[in-house]
Amino acid sequence: MVFVPGKRAGRADRRTMYKAIAISSLCVAVLASCDSPHPAFAGVAKKTITVQGSVFHVRIKGDQAEAIRTNFERIPKIGETFPKAAAAIEQASGCRVRPNSLTGDPARMTALLDCN
């Protein structure tokens, strides 16, 4: 596609432009949501915690915690990520993660806290 001043863009040119705008908008939306907390944690300050190379943004609200992994990991596995997230939550909160309360996926995890 070549831009010629004074010449109107044809349908094919406009379709290409609309596709490019749509793809760009999608990329911006995806990147903007990488560290967005669940609505239950909206407005809660985050703490950045690194555990064994994994970086988490941890938010604590009452007896609940949310950990969002923010670094790239090639094919992250729950069995490797969950213990790191639990350690990050415990470090950020000063409380223990309740047994069997850690749920989620390798990108976003939530847990209940035991602060007694």
C-alpha positions, 0 to 999 in steps of 0.5 A: 500500500502506497500513500498518494497525496490527494488520492482517496483510499480504496476499499482494500486499503481501508480494510487493511487500515481497519484490521491494523487498528483492531489488532493494535487496539487488542494488543493495547487491551491485552497489555493493559490487563496484564497486572489488573487485579480482580475487582475484589482487590481494586484500589488495594496497594500492591507489593512486588515480591520476587521468589526464585526468579518469579515476580508477583504483585501481591494484594492483601485485603482482609484475610484474602490475598491475590498474587499476579505473576508478572514476569515471562516464564516459558510454559509455567506449571502450577506445581512450580508456580503455586509454591512460589506464589504462596511464599510471595503471599506469606512474605507480603502479608506476614501471615500463613496461607491456609492449607488447600486455599490457594487456587487459580492458574499460573498467572493469577492466584488467590488464597485465604490467610491465617494470621493467628 
